[in-house]
Amino acid sequence: MATIRSFKALRPLPELAEKIASVPYDVVNTEEARELAEGNDLSFLHIVRPDIDLPYTLDTYSDAVYEKAAENFKRLKESGSLVEEEDPSLYIYRLEMDGREQLGIAGCCLVDEYDDNTIKKHEFTRKAKEDDRVRHMLTLRAHAGPVLLTYRRTESLALQLRKESSGTPLFDFTAADGVRHTLWRCEHPERIQDAFLDVPALYIADGHHRAAGASRVKAEIIKQGAASSGAEEFNSFLTVIFPSDQLSIFAYNKYVRDLGGKTPRELIEALEPDFYVSRADGGNPEAKGIIHMYLEGSWYRLNIKDPRFDPADPVSALDLSHFEKRLLEPILGIEDQRSSQRIDFEGGIGSPEKLAERVDREGGAAFTFYPVSVEELMQVSDAGMVMPPKSTWFAPKLRSGLLIHEF
């Protein structure tokens, strides 16, 4: 059984929400973040990407970066642009993109439920990124960006979400990327919590490093001597939770810098034992079991021959696993995607076109995939397994800075 906890949110004044809210820290690099925040001192990018306010040559993990985050956070609070709610509550968060709607709950989940796997994972984390989130959280004493969670829909919870989103919203704006963000403060959070008792498990969709970081933060605070009854704010972390039938996953596609010493013709010949290779009109595979490849100015369709898998191993059924085991490792010689400098990743809408441009410019090859389904993700999580690296790109993205959880 999963738990959702009310909290006293630190949030923008409603008239400043659009200026403060920012994209998540991990979907933009320093230069992109700097451009997005240009001319906007209120942008939350100054807190989640404080490197934009420091010299270009500075290491993004240096002490100065975290100190700058704390300085900018303090400035935004002292200016009165951010205010703390008087009473704990939950929030309803609606996202709208291209005519599709997601209606979820913003609140806090328990670190203990992350640790005991009531909140289930589907990917490994990297220590450097975990360390970064731990330092950021401890320096701010806050969770500045939510973890995106999902669950299998229940009608009782869906009914409460509709009721709580029928009044006047706290925030309602459309961001520059065309995504509409609407938040309501729950009038009856206890009814949401009661309905939540029907949810047996939660699944991390996006934000594994933030969740793992929150677990380490709790352990570090207790190690430093803090007493813990379970009620302290460091026992929970900020989340937004949507039903699985409303989430949209886009493919996380791959760019390989070289062909492993092969010519394009040799690469295609090496593919033929495991794939039916034919020309394709573009970079978006039309169904599961098909991978597209961009090579020397042309798109190719790679239909997987005999897409066999172990029914007890849901990971083995993924196209990404077939790609890894039949192409990436044996043909291109890349055995560890997490550490190899020969492979890059590009997720989201428009990524096939971006990758094709990169191949035209730099050489190598691009590979694009039919998106993994949310049900496949949950099956992998239920089995206690992990997906191949960079398997999912969720869109639309939540905004950082609309709700902040201090501890």
N, C-alpha and C positions, 0 to 999 in steps of 0.2 A: 504494500500500500504506500503510495507516494504522499508527501506532505507539501502544502503551499502555505507560506507564512506571510502575514501582513508586515509592512515596514513603514517607517517614517521617511518617505522619499525626500531627497534633495532634488529640486526640479526648477526649471526656468520659470520666470514670470510668463504667463501665457502669451503676452505680446512679443516676447523675445524668443519663443521656442524655435521658430524657424531659423533665426540667426545663430542660435547656440547649437542646435542639433547638427551632428556631423556624421559622415560615413564612419564605419568601424576602422580601428587603427590598422587592421591587417589586410585591407583591400586596396590600399594605396601605398606607393613608395614615398620617400621624403619629398621628391620634386612634385609629384602629383598632389600631395597633401598641402604643400606650400602654395601651389597655384589655387587650390580650392579655398584656402583660408585667406588669400590675399585681400586686404582691405577690410577684413572682418575680425576685429579684436575679440569678439564674443565667441567665435567658432570654437567648439569643443575639441577641434583638432589641436589647439594649443595645449590641451591637457593630455589627449591620447597619442598625439604625435608631436611632442614638444621639441623634437629635433628640428622642426621647421623654423624655430626661433633662434637657432644656434648656427655656428659656422658650418659650411658644407663639409669640411674635412674632419669633423668630430665623429668619433666612434659612436654609433647610435646606442650602444650599451654603456656609455661612460657615465660616471657619477653626475656630471653636469646635466645630462638629459633628464634624469629622475628629479634632480633638484629644480630644474626648470618646470617640470610638470607640477610639482608642489607649489611653486611660486605662482604659476598661472592659475591653478585651482584656487588658491587663497585669494588672488585678485578678483576672480569671478564671483566668489562668495561675498567678499567684503564690499563689492560694488552694489550688492543687492540684486544682481541679475539672477542669482539662484536663491531659492528660499526653501526652508525645510517645512514639511507638513506638520501640523500640530498633533495629529493622531495617526497611528499606523493604519494602513489600508492596502488594498489590492487595486490593480488598474486593469482596464480592458484596453488592449492595443489592437487597432485594426490597420492592416496594410492593404492598399489597393494598387494594382498594377495591371495595365492592359485589360481592364474589365474583370479581373479576378480579385477576390476578397479573401483575406485571412483574418480571423477573429480569435484572439488569444488572450491569455492572462499574463500580466506582469506582476511578479512578486518574488519572494525569496524561497529558495529550496535549501534543504539541509545538507551540509557537508557530510554528515554521517551517512546519508542516503546515497551520496556519490561514492563514499568509501565502501559501503556494503553492496554496491551494484544494484540498488533499487533504481538508481539513475544509471542507465546502461550506456556503455561506450562502444564506438565502432572503429576507432583508430588509435594508433600509438602517438604519443607526444614526443617532442624533441626537447632535450634538457635546456638548451640555450633559450628557446622560446618560453618554456616554463619559468626559468630563472627570471626572464624579463618581466613576465606578468607578476611574479611574486614581488619583485622589487617595486614595480609600479603600484601594486595594491598596498604594500606596507608603507611606502613613502606617502601616498595620499590618504591612507587609512580609509580607503573606499574602493568599491567595485564600480568602475567608471563605465563599463560596457557589459550588457547582458549576455548570458549564455542562451542560445536558442535550443529549446527542448521540444519534443513532440510526444504524442500519446495516441493510443487507439481511441477514437471518438466514443463518447458516451452521450446518450440523449439528455440525461439529467443535467450534465454540465453544459451542453450546447444550449439548453433552455435558459439557464442562468446567465450565460454570456449574452444572449439576445436581450434579456430583460435589463441587464446592467448597461447595455450600450444603446438604450433607447432615449436617454436624456441629452442634456447639453454637454458637449465634450469639454474637457479641460484644454486640449490642444487639437487643432485641425488645420493642417497645411499640406500643400503639395510641394515637394522638394524639387530641386533643379533637374533631377533625373526623371521627373514625371510620376514618381511614387507618392501616393497620398498617405499621410500618417495621421491617425486620429486616436486620441486617448481619452478615456473616461475614468474618473475616480469612482470606485465602487461604493454604492450607497449601502450595500449589505454584504461585506466581504465574507461574513460567516456563512452565508448561503453558498458562495463559491467553494469555500473550504469543505462544507458538508458534502457537496456534489463531487468534490475531488476525491472523496473516500472511495468512489467507484473506480478510480484509476489505479490499476495494480502496479504499473511501472512507467517510468519516464525514459526517454531516449535522447541522448545528445545528438542534435542535428548539426549544430555549428558552435564551436567554442570550447573544444576539448582542452586547450591550453589555459583558458580562463578558469574552467572548472577545476582542473588539476592544480592550478595556482592557488585557488581559494582553499583547497584542501591543505596545501603546504603552508599557507598563511595561518590557518587555524593552528596547525601543529607548531609553527614557529612562535605564535603568541603564547601558547600554553608552555612551550619550552622556556620562554622568557619569564615565566612565573605567574601568569594570569590564571585566576581561578575560572573554572568553566562549569556552570550548572546546566548548560544547554540553551539557556535563554539569551546569552550574549549575542550581539550582532555578528561577531566573527564566526559563529557556528552556522551561518547561512550565507548564500551568495545570490546575486541578482540574476533573474531568469525571465525570459518571455516564452510562453508555452502555447503552441498551436496544435490543434488536432491534425493527425497525419494525413487525412484526406484533403486538407487545404494547402499543404506545402507543395512547392514546385522545386524540383531538382533539375539543374542544368548540368551538362557534361563538364568534366574537368579534363581538358585535352592536353596532349603532350607534344613538345618540340624536342627532337633529337638533333644535336649539333652536327653529327657526322654519321656516316653509314657503316662504321666499324671496319673500314678498309675495303668495303665493297663498292663496285660501280653500281649505278642505278639498275642496270640490266641484271647484274648478279644478285642484287637485293630482291628483285621481283622473282627471279628463278628460285631463290632460297625460300620464298614465301609459298610457292606452289604446292608443296606436300601437305600443308596444313590449311591453306586458304584457296578459295576460288577467286582469282584476281581478274577484275574487269574494270573498264573505265567508268567513272562516276561524273555526274553533272555538278556536284558541289561537295561541301564538307560536312553535311548533316546526315548521318546514317538514318535510314527510315525505320529500322526495327532492331530489336535485340538480335544478336548473332552476327551483326555486320559492323565492321570497322572501316573508316575511310582513311586513306593515306594521300598526302600531298607530296609530290616528288617531281622535280624538274618541270615545274609549271603545269602539272596535270593532277587531277584528283583520280584516285583509284578506289574501287570498292573491294574490300576483303571479306568475303563470306566465309565464316568459320566452318571448316569441314568437321563433321562429327563433333558437335559441341557437347561432348560427354562431360559428366560431372558426378561427384559423389553425393547422393541425396542427403547424407549425414553432414555434409560440408557445404553450407550455402555460399561460402566464398568461392568455391570452385566453379559455381554456376555463372559467375559474373564475367562479362566480356573482358573486363579489365584483367581478370586472372588468366584468361586464355591469351590475351595480348602479352602479359608478362611471361608466361611459361612457354609459349610457342613462338614468340617473335622477339621480345625485348632481350631476354636472357640468351637464348641459343643463337639468334641470328645477329643481333646488334651488340651483344656482349656486355649489356648493362645488367648487373646482378642485384644492385641495391639502389633503387630510385631515390631513397632518402639522402644518400651520400654522394651519388654520382654527379660530377660537374658537367656531364654530357647531356643531361636532360633538364628541361624546364617545363613549367606547367602554365596553362592559360585557361581560366574558367569563365563561364557565363555566356550571355548572349553576345554574338559577334566574334567569339574566339576563333572559329575556323578561318574567318577572313583575316584576322590579325596574324594567325600562324602562317597562312599562305604567304602573306606579305613578308614575314620574317624569313621563310624558306627562300623566297625570291631574292631577298637581300643578302642572306648570310649562308645559304646552302643548307644541307641536312635534309630532314624530312619531318613532316607533321602527321600526327595520328589523332583522329577524332572519333567520338564514341556516342552511342545511343545512351541517354541518361539512365543511371541507376534509379530504380523506383524506391519510394519510401518504405514499401513493404519489404523489399530486398534488404535495405539497411537494417530494419528492425529484426529480420530473421537472423542476420549476421550477429547483431547485438544479443539477441536471445540465446544464440549458441555460444556466447562468450568469445567470439572470434573478432578479428579486425579486418577492415577492408584494405585493399591495396592503397598505397599512398595517393593522396589527392584524387579521391574517387567522386566527390560530390561538390557541387557549387549551388548553394541555396540563394534564391532571389525571389522577391526583393529582400534587401538587407535592412535589418533594424538600424535605427539611428542611435548613436551614442549621445549622451548628455540630456536626454529627455527625462530619464529617471536615474538617479545615482543612489547607491546604497552605502552609507558610511558605517564604519564599525570601530 
